Amino acid sequence: MSESQENSKDNGRQGPIDIKALHHNSFKTMMNDVVEAGSCCECGSCVLVCPHNVIEYVNGKPKQTAKESAAFDFCGISEGVGCDVCATVCPRLWPRESHLLDAVFADERPYQDIFGVYRHIFVARTKRPELMERAQDGGVVTALLSWAQANGVIDGAVVSVVGEEDKPCFPTPKVVTTEEEIRASSSSWYTYCENNMALQEVKDRDLKNVAFVGVPCQITPLRKMAAMDPGFLVTEKKRGKPLTRQREFLRGYSDRVGFSIGLFCTEVFTPELMTDKIEKQMNIPLTEVTKFNVKGEVLIYKRDKTIATIPLEEAMHEYQRPECRHCGDFSAEMADIACGGVGTDAATIVIIRTLKGAEIWKQFESSGDVEVMPINENKRAWNILQRLARRQRERIPLGAPRSGTAADLPQYSTKEAADLNVERLASTKLEASALAEVTATAYGNEPRPQETIAYMAGNPIPGDPGEPAPGEKRKLPPPPSPAEGGASPCWSPS
C-alpha cells in the first residue's frame, strides 16, 4: 500500500506539514502516490516533459522503460544528479488548482467564486450557422479558434479529434492549423484523450504560438510547467547540458502556448460505454454516432438525426473513469478562458480568468462572430455551475499532503520555493561562483521571485452564503451584475 493510500484513512488529518518535503515531489513519489495509488489522470504530461526518456506512455499511464531490470519507481537520473521535472508538473500532486492562485493570478483576481478566479462570466454563442450545426453547445470554442487562426493570433491549436485513422467515437490529440481542421475538431466525445502529448508535435513543427484546448486536468500541468520555480533543478552534482536540458523540458512546451481554453468537465467515461453499452447493448454502430452531449442524461446524436439516451446515473455508476473521482476542478480553474454548456440551451457559459483571456476575447467579440448575454439573464446556468463546481470540490478523497488533498495546505509560493532551494544548496560544497552559474542556467532569463502574495487557500468566498444549517438547503449566491464581472469584457453601461 502506498503512503498516500495509507494516509487517506485518517481523512486528511496529518500532523504538522513538512514544508520542505512538500516543495519537492520526486519520480518515486509520483509513481507510488499517483500512478500506483490510482489517481493518475492519464494526461501524459510527465512523459512529455521527461528530459531523459525514462518513462513512456503505455496503456494510458507513465511506465519506467529506461531500465527493464529496475523497479517501476526507479529513475537513475532522479536518484543520481537529480531531475524530477515529471513530478513537478503532475496535476495530482501538490500544488493543485486551489494552491496555485498566487503563482498563476498573483494580485490580478478581481472576483472569486466556488468555480475559481474570474474577471468576467457570461453566456455566448457563435453567429456562424455552419459552426452551430455541429456545435457541442454554443460553438464558442470552435468559433474562437477559427477567428484566432484566421487573424494570426495563433499559428495552430491543440485539440482532440476523431480523425480518419481513429476508431469511431475515440478521439486522439491533434495539432490543427487550418479552418477545415479546426471545424472538424468541434464536439466532445466523453472518452479521455491525452491532449498534452500533442505538444511534442507543436515543438517538432516549431509552432511558436498555439491555443491549447483541454479539460481541467490537462490545463493544470500546463500552468505548472510555466509557474513552478526552476530552482529545484539545481543540485550539487549537476552542471551544463543536463541542467540546460531539464530547464528546456520544464518550460519549453508551455512557452509555445499562447493561451488556453479549458472545458468544463465532471468526468469522462471508460471505453466500455461506447463498445459495450452503445454498440452491443443498444445496437447502435459507432460509425452512426455524430456527437455526444450530457444534459441530465447522456445524449447520443445519430446520422439519421435521431437522439438515443442513457440515464446519467447509469452512465456514471457503470462507466465513469475511476481516475476522475480524484479531480476537484469542474470548471478549468487554471485556464485563460473556460467554457461549458451546463444549464444552457445551444449556448456556452464563458469564464474569462486572465488579462490575456480578456484581451483575446475583446478582439474576438469585436469581429461580430459571436453574441453574448449577461450571466444574470441565465440564472439556471449560474445555479447549476455553482452546484457542480462545489460537488466536484467536495468529492476528492482526502490523502497525504503531497497529494494536494489533505486539509489546510498552503498556497504555492514561488518566493518560498526559491528560498528553500537556496537554503538547501547552502549546505553543499558548491563554491559561490559555481552556484551562481548553475542557478543562472536553471532560471534562464527569468527573474528570481521577490515577493509572496498573501492569500491562503480555503479563505471564505466573497458573497458566499456559507454552510447551510442542518436540514436546510444550501442557499446559492445571486449571479453577479454586468458591472461586477457578470458580462463580457466588451460590456459598458448603456
KOLFITOR-365422 format. One record per residue (C-alpha): residue in three letters; z, y, x. Coordinates in steps of 0.5 Angstrom, whole numbers. Example, Ala and Ser with C-alpha at 12.3 -4.5 7.8 and 13.67 -1.06 7.14 Angstrom:
<recs>
+---------+-------+-------+-------+
: residuo :    pz :    py :    px :
+---------+-------+-------+-------+
:     ALA :    16 :    -9 :    25 :
:     SER :    14 :    -2 :    27 :
+---------+-------+-------+-------+
</recs>
This chain:
<recs>
+---------+-------+-------+-------+
: residuo :    pz :    py :    px :
+---------+-------+-------+-------+
:     MET :     0 :     0 :     0 :
:     SER :    -2 :     7 :     3 :
:     GLU :     3 :    12 :     4 :
:     SER :     0 :    16 :    -2 :
:     GLN :     1 :    11 :    -7 :
:     GLU :     8 :     9 :    -5 :
:     ASN :    10 :    17 :    -6 :
:     SER :     7 :    17 :   -12 :
:     LYS :    12 :    13 :   -15 :
:     ASP :    17 :    19 :   -15 :
:     ASN :    13 :    24 :   -19 :
:     GLY :    12 :    28 :   -13 :
:     ARG :    19 :    30 :   -11 :
:     GLN :    19 :    30 :    -4 :
:     GLY :    24 :    33 :     1 :
:     PRO :    22 :    39 :     5 :
:     ILE :    15 :    40 :     6 :
:     ASP :    13 :    39 :    13 :
:     ILE :     8 :    45 :    14 :
:     LYS :     5 :    43 :    21 :
:     ALA :     3 :    36 :    18 :
:     LEU :     1 :    39 :    12 :
:     HIS :    -4 :    43 :    16 :
:     HIS :    -7 :    37 :    20 :
:     ASN :   -11 :    32 :    16 :
:     SER :   -14 :    26 :    20 :
:     PHE :   -19 :    21 :    20 :
:     LYS :   -14 :    16 :    19 :
:     THR :   -10 :    20 :    13 :
:     MET :   -17 :    21 :    10 :
:     MET :   -19 :    13 :    10 :
:     ASN :   -12 :    11 :     8 :
:     ASP :   -10 :    16 :     3 :
:     VAL :   -16 :    18 :     0 :
:     VAL :   -21 :    12 :     0 :
:     GLU :   -16 :     6 :     0 :
:     ALA :   -12 :    10 :    -5 :
:     GLY :   -18 :    10 :   -10 :
:     SER :   -18 :    18 :   -10 :
:     CYS :   -25 :    19 :    -6 :
:     CYS :   -30 :    22 :   -11 :
:     GLU :   -36 :    20 :    -7 :
:     CYS :   -38 :    27 :    -5 :
:     GLY :   -41 :    25 :     2 :
:     SER :   -38 :    31 :     5 :
:     CYS :   -34 :    27 :    10 :
:     VAL :   -40 :    23 :    12 :
:     LEU :   -45 :    30 :    12 :
:     VAL :   -40 :    33 :    17 :
:     CYS :   -38 :    28 :    22 :
:     PRO :   -41 :    30 :    28 :
:     HIS :   -41 :    23 :    32 :
:     ASN :   -44 :    18 :    27 :
:     VAL :   -37 :    15 :    26 :
:     ILE :   -38 :    14 :    18 :
:     GLU :   -44 :    12 :    14 :
:     TYR :   -44 :    13 :     6 :
:     VAL :   -44 :     5 :     4 :
:     ASN :   -44 :     4 :    -4 :
:     GLY :   -41 :    11 :    -5 :
:     LYS :   -36 :    11 :     0 :
:     PRO :   -35 :    13 :     7 :
:     LYS :   -35 :     7 :    12 :
:     GLN :   -33 :     7 :    19 :
:     THR :   -39 :     3 :    22 :
:     ALA :   -39 :     6 :    29 :
:     LYS :   -35 :     0 :    32 :
:     GLU :   -35 :    -6 :    28 :
:     SER :   -29 :   -10 :    31 :
:     ALA :   -25 :    -4 :    30 :
:     ALA :   -20 :    -2 :    24 :
:     PHE :   -23 :     1 :    18 :
:     ASP :   -19 :     7 :    19 :
:     PHE :   -20 :     8 :    27 :
:     CYS :   -24 :    13 :    30 :
:     GLY :   -24 :    14 :    37 :
:     ILE :   -26 :    21 :    37 :
:     SER :   -20 :    23 :    33 :
:     GLU :   -15 :    19 :    37 :
:     GLY :   -18 :    21 :    43 :
:     VAL :   -21 :    28 :    45 :
:     GLY :   -20 :    30 :    37 :
:     CYS :   -24 :    32 :    31 :
:     ASP :   -22 :    31 :    24 :
:     VAL :   -28 :    35 :    21 :
:     CYS :   -29 :    30 :    16 :
:     ALA :   -22 :    30 :    13 :
:     THR :   -21 :    38 :    14 :
:     VAL :   -27 :    38 :     8 :
:     CYS :   -25 :    33 :     4 :
:     PRO :   -23 :    35 :    -3 :
:     ARG :   -18 :    30 :    -4 :
:     LEU :   -13 :    33 :     1 :
:     TRP :    -9 :    39 :     1 :
:     PRO :   -11 :    44 :     0 :
:     ARG :   -14 :    43 :    -6 :
:     GLU :   -17 :    48 :   -11 :
:     SER :   -11 :    52 :   -13 :
:     HIS :    -8 :    52 :    -6 :
:     LEU :   -15 :    56 :    -4 :
:     LEU :   -14 :    62 :    -7 :
:     ASP :   -12 :    66 :    -2 :
:     ALA :   -17 :    63 :     3 :
:     VAL :   -23 :    64 :    -2 :
:     PHE :   -22 :    70 :    -6 :
:     ALA :   -17 :    74 :    -2 :
:     ASP :   -15 :    80 :    -6 :
:     GLU :   -22 :    80 :   -10 :
:     ARG :   -19 :    77 :   -16 :
:     PRO :   -18 :    82 :   -22 :
:     TYR :   -17 :    76 :   -27 :
:     GLN :   -14 :    69 :   -27 :
:     ASP :   -13 :    64 :   -33 :
:     ILE :   -12 :    57 :   -33 :
:     PHE :   -19 :    56 :   -31 :
:     GLY :   -18 :    60 :   -25 :
:     VAL :   -20 :    66 :   -22 :
:     TYR :   -26 :    70 :   -25 :
:     ARG :   -29 :    77 :   -25 :
:     HIS :   -33 :    76 :   -32 :
:     ILE :   -33 :    71 :   -37 :
:     PHE :   -39 :    71 :   -43 :
:     VAL :   -44 :    67 :   -46 :
:     ALA :   -51 :    67 :   -45 :
:     ARG :   -58 :    63 :   -46 :
:     THR :   -65 :    64 :   -43 :
:     LYS :   -70 :    67 :   -47 :
:     ARG :   -75 :    63 :   -44 :
:     PRO :   -77 :    58 :   -49 :
:     GLU :   -80 :    53 :   -44 :
:     LEU :   -74 :    52 :   -41 :
:     MET :   -70 :    52 :   -47 :
:     GLU :   -74 :    46 :   -50 :
:     ARG :   -71 :    41 :   -44 :
:     ALA :   -64 :    45 :   -43 :
:     GLN :   -58 :    42 :   -43 :
:     ASP :   -54 :    48 :   -47 :
:     GLY :   -57 :    55 :   -46 :
:     GLY :   -62 :    53 :   -40 :
:     VAL :   -58 :    59 :   -36 :
:     VAL :   -57 :    55 :   -29 :
:     THR :   -65 :    53 :   -29 :
:     ALA :   -67 :    60 :   -31 :
:     LEU :   -62 :    63 :   -26 :
:     LEU :   -65 :    58 :   -20 :
:     SER :   -72 :    60 :   -23 :
:     TRP :   -71 :    67 :   -22 :
:     ALA :   -68 :    67 :   -15 :
:     GLN :   -73 :    62 :   -12 :
:     ALA :   -79 :    67 :   -15 :
:     ASN :   -76 :    73 :   -13 :
:     GLY :   -74 :    71 :    -6 :
:     VAL :   -66 :    71 :    -7 :
:     ILE :   -66 :    64 :    -5 :
:     ASP :   -71 :    59 :    -1 :
:     GLY :   -69 :    53 :    -4 :
:     ALA :   -64 :    49 :    -8 :
:     VAL :   -60 :    43 :    -8 :
:     VAL :   -60 :    40 :   -15 :
:     SER :   -59 :    33 :   -18 :
:     VAL :   -66 :    30 :   -21 :
:     VAL :   -69 :    23 :   -23 :
:     GLY :   -75 :    23 :   -19 :
:     GLU :   -81 :    18 :   -20 :
:     GLU :   -78 :    14 :   -15 :
:     ASP :   -71 :    14 :   -18 :
:     LYS :   -68 :     9 :   -23 :
:     PRO :   -69 :    12 :   -30 :
:     CYS :   -62 :    16 :   -32 :
:     PHE :   -60 :    15 :   -25 :
:     PRO :   -61 :    22 :   -21 :
:     THR :   -61 :    23 :   -14 :
:     PRO :   -60 :    29 :    -9 :
:     LYS :   -66 :    33 :    -8 :
:     VAL :   -68 :    40 :    -5 :
:     VAL :   -72 :    44 :    -9 :
:     THR :   -77 :    49 :    -7 :
:     THR :   -82 :    50 :   -13 :
:     GLU :   -82 :    53 :   -20 :
:     GLU :   -84 :    46 :   -22 :
:     GLU :   -79 :    42 :   -18 :
:     ILE :   -73 :    47 :   -21 :
:     ARG :   -75 :    46 :   -28 :
:     ALA :   -75 :    38 :   -27 :
:     SER :   -68 :    39 :   -25 :
:     SER :   -66 :    41 :   -32 :
:     SER :   -61 :    37 :   -36 :
:     SER :   -55 :    33 :   -34 :
:     TRP :   -54 :    25 :   -34 :
:     TYR :   -47 :    24 :   -33 :
:     THR :   -47 :    19 :   -27 :
:     TYR :   -45 :    21 :   -21 :
:     CYS :   -50 :    24 :   -16 :
:     GLU :   -47 :    26 :    -8 :
:     ASN :   -51 :    33 :    -8 :
:     ASN :   -47 :    35 :    -2 :
:     MET :   -51 :    30 :     2 :
:     ALA :   -58 :    33 :     1 :
:     LEU :   -55 :    39 :     5 :
:     GLN :   -58 :    35 :    11 :
:     GLU :   -65 :    36 :     8 :
:     VAL :   -63 :    43 :     8 :
:     LYS :   -62 :    43 :    15 :
:     ASP :   -68 :    39 :    17 :
:     ARG :   -72 :    43 :    13 :
:     ASP :   -69 :    49 :    17 :
:     LEU :   -68 :    53 :    10 :
:     LYS :   -63 :    59 :    11 :
:     ASN :   -61 :    61 :     4 :
:     VAL :   -60 :    56 :    -1 :
:     ALA :   -57 :    55 :    -8 :
:     PHE :   -52 :    49 :    -9 :
:     VAL :   -51 :    46 :   -16 :
:     GLY :   -46 :    41 :   -17 :
:     VAL :   -40 :    39 :   -20 :
:     PRO :   -33 :    42 :   -18 :
:     CYS :   -31 :    36 :   -13 :
:     GLN :   -38 :    38 :   -10 :
:     ILE :   -36 :    45 :    -9 :
:     THR :   -29 :    45 :    -6 :
:     PRO :   -32 :    42 :     0 :
:     LEU :   -37 :    47 :     1 :
:     ARG :   -31 :    52 :     1 :
:     LYS :   -27 :    48 :     5 :
:     MET :   -33 :    48 :    10 :
:     ALA :   -33 :    55 :    10 :
:     ALA :   -26 :    57 :    10 :
:     MET :   -22 :    52 :    14 :
:     ASP :   -19 :    56 :    20 :
:     PRO :   -23 :    52 :    26 :
:     GLY :   -17 :    53 :    31 :
:     PHE :   -15 :    45 :    29 :
:     LEU :   -22 :    44 :    33 :
:     VAL :   -18 :    46 :    40 :
:     THR :   -15 :    40 :    44 :
:     GLU :   -12 :    40 :    51 :
:     LYS :   -18 :    34 :    52 :
:     LYS :   -24 :    37 :    49 :
:     ARG :   -29 :    42 :    53 :
:     GLY :   -36 :    44 :    52 :
:     LYS :   -41 :    40 :    48 :
:     PRO :   -36 :    36 :    44 :
:     LEU :   -33 :    42 :    41 :
:     THR :   -39 :    46 :    40 :
:     ARG :   -42 :    40 :    36 :
:     GLN :   -36 :    40 :    32 :
:     ARG :   -36 :    47 :    30 :
:     GLU :   -43 :    47 :    28 :
:     PHE :   -42 :    41 :    23 :
:     LEU :   -36 :    44 :    20 :
:     ARG :   -39 :    51 :    19 :
:     GLY :   -47 :    49 :    19 :
:     TYR :   -48 :    47 :    13 :
:     SER :   -44 :    52 :     9 :
:     ASP :   -47 :    57 :    13 :
:     ARG :   -54 :    55 :     9 :
:     VAL :   -51 :    56 :     2 :
:     GLY :   -53 :    63 :    -1 :
:     PHE :   -49 :    62 :    -7 :
:     SER :   -46 :    56 :   -11 :
:     ILE :   -47 :    54 :   -18 :
:     GLY :   -41 :    50 :   -21 :
:     LEU :   -42 :    46 :   -27 :
:     PHE :   -36 :    44 :   -32 :
:     CYS :   -34 :    37 :   -31 :
:     THR :   -29 :    33 :   -35 :
:     GLU :   -31 :    26 :   -32 :
:     VAL :   -38 :    22 :   -31 :
:     PHE :   -39 :    15 :   -33 :
:     THR :   -40 :     9 :   -29 :
:     PRO :   -47 :     6 :   -29 :
:     GLU :   -45 :     1 :   -34 :
:     LEU :   -45 :     6 :   -39 :
:     MET :   -53 :     6 :   -38 :
:     THR :   -54 :    -1 :   -36 :
:     ASP :   -49 :    -5 :   -41 :
:     LYS :   -48 :     0 :   -47 :
:     ILE :   -54 :     3 :   -48 :
:     GLU :   -59 :    -1 :   -45 :
:     LYS :   -56 :    -8 :   -47 :
:     GLN :   -52 :    -7 :   -53 :
:     MET :   -55 :    -1 :   -56 :
:     ASN :   -62 :    -4 :   -54 :
:     ILE :   -65 :     3 :   -52 :
:     PRO :   -69 :     2 :   -46 :
:     LEU :   -67 :     7 :   -41 :
:     THR :   -74 :     9 :   -40 :
:     GLU :   -74 :    12 :   -47 :
:     VAL :   -68 :    17 :   -46 :
:     THR :   -70 :    24 :   -44 :
:     LYS :   -63 :    27 :   -43 :
:     PHE :   -55 :    27 :   -45 :
:     ASN :   -50 :    31 :   -47 :
:     VAL :   -43 :    31 :   -49 :
:     LYS :   -40 :    35 :   -55 :
:     GLY :   -35 :    31 :   -58 :
:     GLU :   -39 :    25 :   -57 :
:     VAL :   -44 :    22 :   -52 :
:     LEU :   -51 :    24 :   -55 :
:     ILE :   -57 :    20 :   -52 :
:     TYR :   -63 :    24 :   -53 :
:     LYS :   -70 :    20 :   -54 :
:     ARG :   -77 :    21 :   -53 :
:     ASP :   -78 :    20 :   -61 :
:     LYS :   -74 :    26 :   -62 :
:     THR :   -68 :    22 :   -65 :
:     ILE :   -61 :    22 :   -62 :
:     ALA :   -56 :    16 :   -61 :
:     THR :   -49 :    17 :   -61 :
:     ILE :   -43 :    14 :   -57 :
:     PRO :   -36 :    15 :   -59 :
:     LEU :   -33 :    20 :   -54 :
:     GLU :   -26 :    16 :   -54 :
:     GLU :   -30 :     9 :   -53 :
:     ALA :   -34 :    12 :   -47 :
:     MET :   -28 :    15 :   -44 :
:     HIS :   -24 :     9 :   -44 :
:     GLU :   -29 :     4 :   -42 :
:     TYR :   -34 :     7 :   -38 :
:     GLN :   -30 :    13 :   -34 :
:     ARG :   -30 :    13 :   -27 :
:     PRO :   -23 :    12 :   -25 :
:     GLU :   -24 :    17 :   -19 :
:     CYS :   -25 :    22 :   -24 :
:     ARG :   -18 :    22 :   -26 :
:     HIS :   -16 :    25 :   -19 :
:     CYS :   -19 :    31 :   -21 :
:     GLY :   -16 :    37 :   -24 :
:     ASP :   -21 :    42 :   -23 :
:     PHE :   -25 :    42 :   -30 :
:     SER :   -29 :    49 :   -29 :
:     ALA :   -31 :    49 :   -22 :
:     GLU :   -26 :    54 :   -20 :
:     MET :   -29 :    55 :   -13 :
:     ALA :   -36 :    57 :   -15 :
:     ASP :   -39 :    63 :   -14 :
:     ILE :   -42 :    62 :   -22 :
:     ALA :   -39 :    57 :   -26 :
:     CYS :   -43 :    54 :   -32 :
:     GLY :   -42 :    50 :   -38 :
:     GLY :   -43 :    48 :   -45 :
:     VAL :   -37 :    47 :   -48 :
:     GLY :   -36 :    50 :   -56 :
:     THR :   -43 :    53 :   -56 :
:     ASP :   -49 :    52 :   -60 :
:     ALA :   -55 :    52 :   -55 :
:     ALA :   -51 :    57 :   -50 :
:     THR :   -47 :    57 :   -44 :
:     ILE :   -41 :    59 :   -42 :
:     VAL :   -42 :    63 :   -36 :
:     ILE :   -36 :    65 :   -31 :
:     ILE :   -37 :    70 :   -25 :
:     ARG :   -32 :    69 :   -20 :
:     THR :   -34 :    72 :   -14 :
:     LEU :   -37 :    79 :   -12 :
:     LYS :   -43 :    75 :    -9 :
:     GLY :   -44 :    72 :   -16 :
:     ALA :   -43 :    78 :   -20 :
:     GLU :   -49 :    82 :   -16 :
:     ILE :   -54 :    76 :   -16 :
:     TRP :   -52 :    76 :   -24 :
:     LYS :   -54 :    83 :   -25 :
:     GLN :   -60 :    82 :   -22 :
:     PHE :   -62 :    76 :   -26 :
:     GLU :   -60 :    79 :   -32 :
:     SER :   -64 :    86 :   -31 :
:     SER :   -70 :    81 :   -30 :
:     GLY :   -70 :    80 :   -38 :
:     ASP :   -70 :    73 :   -38 :
:     VAL :   -63 :    72 :   -41 :
:     GLU :   -59 :    74 :   -47 :
:     VAL :   -51 :    75 :   -46 :
:     MET :   -46 :    75 :   -51 :
:     PRO :   -38 :    77 :   -50 :
:     ILE :   -33 :    72 :   -50 :
:     ASN :   -29 :    75 :   -56 :
:     GLU :   -35 :    73 :   -60 :
:     ASN :   -35 :    66 :   -58 :
:     LYS :   -27 :    64 :   -60 :
:     ARG :   -28 :    57 :   -61 :
:     ALA :   -32 :    56 :   -54 :
:     TRP :   -26 :    60 :   -51 :
:     ASN :   -21 :    56 :   -54 :
:     ILE :   -24 :    49 :   -52 :
:     LEU :   -25 :    52 :   -45 :
:     GLN :   -17 :    53 :   -45 :
:     ARG :   -15 :    46 :   -47 :
:     LEU :   -20 :    42 :   -43 :
:     ALA :   -18 :    46 :   -37 :
:     ARG :   -11 :    45 :   -38 :
:     ARG :   -11 :    38 :   -40 :
:     GLN :   -15 :    37 :   -33 :
:     ARG :   -10 :    40 :   -29 :
:     GLU :    -4 :    36 :   -32 :
:     ARG :    -8 :    29 :   -32 :
:     ILE :    -7 :    28 :   -24 :
:     PRO :    -3 :    23 :   -21 :
:     LEU :     3 :    26 :   -17 :
:     GLY :     3 :    24 :   -10 :
:     ALA :     4 :    26 :    -3 :
:     PRO :     4 :    33 :     0 :
:     ARG :    -2 :    32 :     4 :
:     SER :    -6 :    29 :    -2 :
:     GLY :    -5 :    36 :    -5 :
:     THR :    -2 :    33 :   -12 :
:     ALA :     6 :    34 :   -10 :
:     ALA :    10 :    39 :   -13 :
:     ASP :    11 :    46 :   -10 :
:     LEU :     5 :    46 :    -5 :
:     PRO :     4 :    53 :    -2 :
:     GLN :    -3 :    57 :    -1 :
:     TYR :    -7 :    55 :     5 :
:     SER :    -6 :    61 :     9 :
:     THR :   -12 :    62 :    15 :
:     LYS :    -7 :    66 :    19 :
:     GLU :    -1 :    61 :    18 :
:     ALA :    -6 :    55 :    20 :
:     ALA :    -9 :    59 :    26 :
:     ASP :    -1 :    61 :    28 :
:     LEU :     0 :    54 :    28 :
:     ASN :    -5 :    52 :    33 :
:     VAL :    -3 :    57 :    38 :
:     GLU :     4 :    54 :    37 :
:     ARG :     1 :    47 :    38 :
:     LEU :    -3 :    49 :    44 :
:     ALA :     3 :    53 :    48 :
:     SER :     6 :    46 :    50 :
:     THR :    -1 :    44 :    53 :
:     LYS :    -3 :    44 :    60 :
:     LEU :    -9 :    49 :    59 :
:     GLU :    -9 :    55 :    63 :
:     ALA :    -9 :    61 :    60 :
:     SER :   -17 :    62 :    62 :
:     ALA :   -19 :    55 :    59 :
:     LEU :   -15 :    56 :    53 :
:     ALA :   -19 :    63 :    51 :
:     GLU :   -25 :    60 :    53 :
:     VAL :   -25 :    54 :    48 :
:     THR :   -21 :    58 :    43 :
:     ALA :   -27 :    63 :    43 :
:     THR :   -32 :    57 :    43 :
:     ALA :   -28 :    54 :    36 :
:     TYR :   -28 :    61 :    33 :
:     GLY :   -36 :    63 :    35 :
:     ASN :   -37 :    70 :    32 :
:     GLU :   -31 :    69 :    27 :
:     PRO :   -25 :    74 :    28 :
:     ARG :   -18 :    71 :    28 :
:     PRO :   -14 :    71 :    22 :
:     GLN :   -10 :    77 :    22 :
:     GLU :    -6 :    77 :    15 :
:     THR :    -4 :    73 :    10 :
:     ILE :    -5 :    75 :     2 :
:     ALA :     2 :    74 :    -1 :
:     TYR :     1 :    69 :    -7 :
:     MET :     4 :    63 :    -9 :
:     ALA :     0 :    57 :   -13 :
:     GLY :     4 :    56 :   -19 :
:     ASN :     5 :    63 :   -21 :
:     PRO :     5 :    65 :   -28 :
:     ILE :    -2 :    66 :   -31 :
:     PRO :    -2 :    73 :   -34 :
:     GLY :    -2 :    74 :   -41 :
:     ASP :    -1 :    66 :   -42 :
:     PRO :     4 :    65 :   -48 :
:     GLY :     8 :    60 :   -44 :
:     GLU :    10 :    53 :   -45 :
:     PRO :    11 :    51 :   -53 :
:     ALA :    18 :    50 :   -56 :
:     PRO :    19 :    42 :   -57 :
:     GLY :    15 :    40 :   -63 :
:     GLU :    11 :    46 :   -63 :
:     LYS :     3 :    47 :   -62 :
:     ARG :     1 :    51 :   -56 :
:     LYS :    -1 :    58 :   -57 :
:     LEU :    -7 :    60 :   -54 :
:     PRO :    -8 :    67 :   -51 :
:     PRO :   -14 :    71 :   -54 :
:     PRO :   -21 :    72 :   -51 :
:     PRO :   -21 :    78 :   -46 :
:     SER :   -25 :    84 :   -49 :
:     PRO :   -31 :    86 :   -45 :
:     ALA :   -27 :    92 :   -42 :
:     GLU :   -22 :    86 :   -39 :
:     GLY :   -28 :    82 :   -36 :
:     GLY :   -30 :    79 :   -42 :
:     ALA :   -37 :    81 :   -42 :
:     SER :   -43 :    80 :   -37 :
:     PRO :   -43 :    85 :   -30 :
:     CYS :   -48 :    89 :   -34 :
:     TRP :   -44 :    91 :   -40 :
:     SER :   -42 :    98 :   -41 :
:     PRO :   -38 :   102 :   -46 :
:     SER :   -44 :   104 :   -52 :
+---------+-------+-------+-------+
</recs>
